[in-house]
Amino acid sequence: MSRLAHHRALVTGAGAGIGRAIAIRLAAEGASVTVNDLDPASAEATAASIANEGGRATAAPGDVSSEADVAAMYAAAEAAYGPVTLAVNNAGIVTQVPLETMDAAAFDRMIAVHLRGCFLGCRRAIGPMLAAGSGVIVNIASQLGQIGGTELAHYSAAKAGIIGLTKSFAREVSARGVRVNAVAPGPINTDLVRAISQEWRDAKAAELPLKRFGEPEDVAATVAFLASDDARIYVGQTLGPNSGDVML
Ligand code: NAD
C-alpha cells in the first residue's frame, strides 16, 4: 500500500498501544515515521519493528508537555526525513480519582500531557505545513471528552479541550491547506484499559452495541484514513471508533 507515501509523519506516545499501532499502520502505507515516546526504549522498539518490516522509522523520545522536548523531537524528524507533513498527537495517561480528592497537581499533569501536549505539537507542526501549503494533523481525543467520565474529570476535561482545540485550529488553517481532525475512541484493548478490573471490562463490553472493545489497529485505520486524500473533505471532525458506545 502506498496511500501515504507522500507523508513524513510524527506520532507521539507511539511506544505502546494505540500510538504504536498508528505508527506501524502509517509506515505500512508508505509514510516515513518519527516515533516519539516518553520511554526511549519503547520508542526505539516501535521504530525497530517498523524497520524490520521494511518501513522507514526513527525514534525521537521526549515529553510532549515540554516545549523543549517537542522542539527536539521535531528537529530530529526534520533531520531524518524533512519537514513533518502529518502530525499525530496521541500521547496520553490516565488516572481515576474522585473529584473531592483530586489534587491540583494530578489535574495539572493530566492537562499538561493531553491538552498542552496537543497544543505544543500542533503549534510546532503548523509553521512548516503552512509554508508548504499542505499538511494533516490528527489529534487523539476520547469519547470521554464528549460524554464525561466518573472519577475522570481531569481526563475528560483535557480530552474535551483537545476537541475544542482541533475545531479552532481547523477553522484557522484549513483555507491554507492544512486539515485538522480528531479521533475520539471508545474502549480499546491497550495496557491503559487492561489495568482496569476484568469485571469492569466484562460489564462494559456487555453494554456496547458491538459487545466488544476495539483494537489499537481499529484506531490506526481511522487515523490512516484521515491522513489520506480520501479524507480531503474532513475538516474539524471528531471520528468515533467506539463500538457504538457513543452515537452523535
Ligand atoms: P498506552 O498507555 O497503551 O500508551 C500511551 C503511550 O504514551 C505510552 O507508551 C506512554 O509512555 C506514552 N506517553 C505517556 N505520557 C507521555 C508524554 N508526556 N510524552 C510522550 N509520551 C507519553 O495508552 P493508549 O490506550 O494507547 O492511549 C493512547 C491515546 O489514546 C491516549 O491519548 C489515550 O488517552 C487515548 N485513548 C485511549 C483509549 C483506550 O481505551 N485505550 C480510549 C480513548 C482514548
Boltz pocket constraint, residues with backbone or C-beta under 6 A from the ligand:
constraints:
  - pocket:
      binder: B
      contacts: [[A, 12], [A, 13], [A, 14], [A, 15], [A, 16], [A, 17], [A, 18], [A, 19], [A, 36], [A, 37], [A, 38], [A, 39], [A, 42], [A, 62], [A, 63], [A, 64], [A, 65], [A, 89], [A, 90], [A, 91], [A, 92], [A, 93], [A, 94], [A, 113], [A, 140], [A, 141], [A, 142], [A, 143], [A, 184], [A, 185], [A, 186], [A, 187], [A, 188], [A, 189], [A, 190], [A, 191], [A, 192], [A, 193]]
      max_distance: 6.0
